[in-house]
Amino acid sequence: MMNVLIVEDDLTMRAYMKISLLKCSYKIDQIFEAKNGYEAMAILKKESINFIFTDIMMPQMDGVELMKWLHNQPKYQHVPVVAVTSECGDQLLNMLSFWGHGYVQKPYSMPILENQLSNFYKKNNDYNLYG
């Protein structure tokens, strides 16, 4: 079982992602939601999170700032972070690859989200972070 944190300012996108994750083949215990990086930080301090999907463009604290913060916190460095964005460009994608563990271009489908989980977890749900 794993706990997933969705960081996305758009309510419709959060709902779509949550529904997609609940339908995937991985056993997800709980899905937490945050509207920005500050809310995500508060959740991380209270809950045990195993995987984070974060939007990039958000008010107050965006996804890049959140990934930088996570990267500099020993307690959270092991948590896989996948950026979900409609932004593109080599510079941004290189930056996302450095600060996070991958990215998904919007619009996306459920198999794409599930594939990102597969990159870090074996099918039997054993934790398998590499890299």
C-alpha positions as CSV (number, residue, x, y, z in Angstrom):
1,M,0.0,0.0,0.0
2,M,1.1,3.5,-0.6
3,N,0.1,7.1,0.1
4,V,0.1,9.5,-2.8
5,L,0.1,13.3,-2.7
6,I,-1.4,15.2,-5.6
7,V,-0.3,18.9,-5.7
8,E,-2.5,20.7,-8.3
9,D,-4.2,24.1,-8.1
10,D,-7.0,23.1,-10.5
11,L,-9.8,21.3,-8.8
12,T,-10.9,19.5,-11.9
13,M,-7.4,18.2,-12.7
14,R,-7.0,17.0,-9.1
15,A,-10.3,15.1,-9.3
16,Y,-9.3,13.6,-12.6
17,M,-5.9,12.5,-11.3
18,K,-7.4,11.1,-8.1
19,I,-10.0,9.1,-10.0
20,S,-7.3,7.8,-12.4
21,L,-5.1,6.7,-9.6
22,L,-7.9,5.0,-7.8
23,K,-8.6,3.0,-11.0
24,C,-5.0,1.9,-11.5
25,S,-3.7,-1.5,-10.6
26,Y,-1.6,-0.4,-7.7
27,K,-3.1,-0.5,-4.2
28,I,-3.1,3.1,-3.0
29,D,-4.0,3.5,0.6
30,Q,-4.7,7.2,0.7
31,I,-4.6,10.1,-1.7
32,F,-3.9,13.5,-0.2
33,E,-4.5,16.7,-2.1
34,A,-2.9,20.1,-2.0
35,K,-3.5,23.3,-4.0
36,N,0.1,24.5,-3.9
37,G,3.5,23.8,-2.5
38,Y,2.8,25.3,0.9
39,E,-0.2,23.0,1.4
40,A,1.9,20.1,0.2
41,M,4.6,20.9,2.8
42,A,2.0,20.9,5.6
43,I,0.7,17.5,4.5
44,L,4.2,16.1,4.2
45,K,4.9,17.1,7.8
46,K,1.9,15.3,9.1
47,E,1.5,12.3,6.8
48,S,3.6,9.5,5.5
49,I,3.8,10.1,1.7
50,N,5.3,7.5,-0.7
51,F,4.8,9.3,-4.1
52,I,4.1,12.9,-5.2
53,F,2.5,14.1,-8.5
54,T,2.9,17.9,-8.7
55,D,1.8,20.5,-11.1
56,I,4.4,23.1,-12.1
57,M,2.4,26.4,-12.5
58,M,0.6,27.1,-9.3
59,P,0.0,30.2,-7.2
60,Q,2.0,31.0,-4.0
61,M,4.5,28.1,-4.2
62,D,4.9,26.4,-7.6
63,G,6.0,22.9,-8.3
64,V,9.6,23.8,-9.1
65,E,10.0,25.5,-5.7
66,L,8.4,22.5,-4.0
67,M,10.8,20.1,-5.8
68,K,13.8,22.2,-4.8
69,W,12.5,22.2,-1.1
70,L,12.0,18.4,-1.2
71,H,15.4,17.9,-2.8
72,N,17.1,19.7,0.1
73,Q,15.2,17.9,2.9
74,P,16.9,14.6,3.9
75,K,13.5,13.3,5.2
76,Y,11.9,13.7,1.8
77,Q,14.7,13.1,-0.7
78,H,13.7,9.5,-1.1
79,V,10.1,10.3,-2.1
80,P,9.6,10.0,-5.9
81,V,8.3,13.3,-7.4
82,V,6.8,13.4,-10.8
83,A,5.9,16.8,-12.4
84,V,2.7,17.1,-14.3
85,T,2.7,20.0,-16.6
86,S,1.4,21.5,-19.9
87,E,4.7,23.5,-20.1
88,C,7.3,22.4,-22.5
89,G,10.8,23.3,-23.6
90,D,14.1,21.6,-23.2
91,Q,15.3,23.9,-20.4
92,L,12.2,23.2,-18.3
93,L,12.2,19.5,-19.0
94,N,15.9,19.3,-18.1
95,M,15.2,21.2,-14.9
96,L,12.3,18.8,-14.0
97,S,14.5,15.8,-14.6
98,F,17.1,17.2,-12.2
99,W,14.8,18.3,-9.4
100,G,12.2,15.5,-9.8
101,H,12.1,11.9,-10.8
102,G,10.2,12.4,-14.1
103,Y,7.5,14.4,-15.7
104,V,4.1,13.9,-17.5
105,Q,2.9,16.2,-20.2
106,K,-0.7,17.4,-19.9
107,P,-3.1,16.2,-21.2
108,Y,-2.4,12.7,-19.9
109,S,-4.2,9.5,-19.5
110,M,-4.5,7.0,-16.7
111,P,-2.0,4.5,-18.3
112,I,0.6,7.4,-18.3
113,L,0.1,8.0,-14.5
114,E,0.3,4.3,-13.8
115,N,3.5,4.0,-15.9
116,Q,5.1,6.7,-13.7
117,L,4.2,4.6,-10.6
118,S,5.7,1.6,-12.3
119,N,9.0,3.3,-12.7
120,F,9.4,3.3,-9.0
121,Y,7.3,0.4,-7.7
122,K,7.3,-3.3,-8.7
123,K,4.0,-4.8,-9.7
124,N,3.7,-6.5,-6.3
125,N,3.9,-3.1,-4.7
126,D,7.3,-3.5,-3.2
127,Y,9.1,-0.2,-3.0
128,N,11.7,0.0,-5.7
129,L,13.1,3.5,-6.1
130,Y,16.2,3.5,-8.2
131,G,18.5,6.2,-9.4
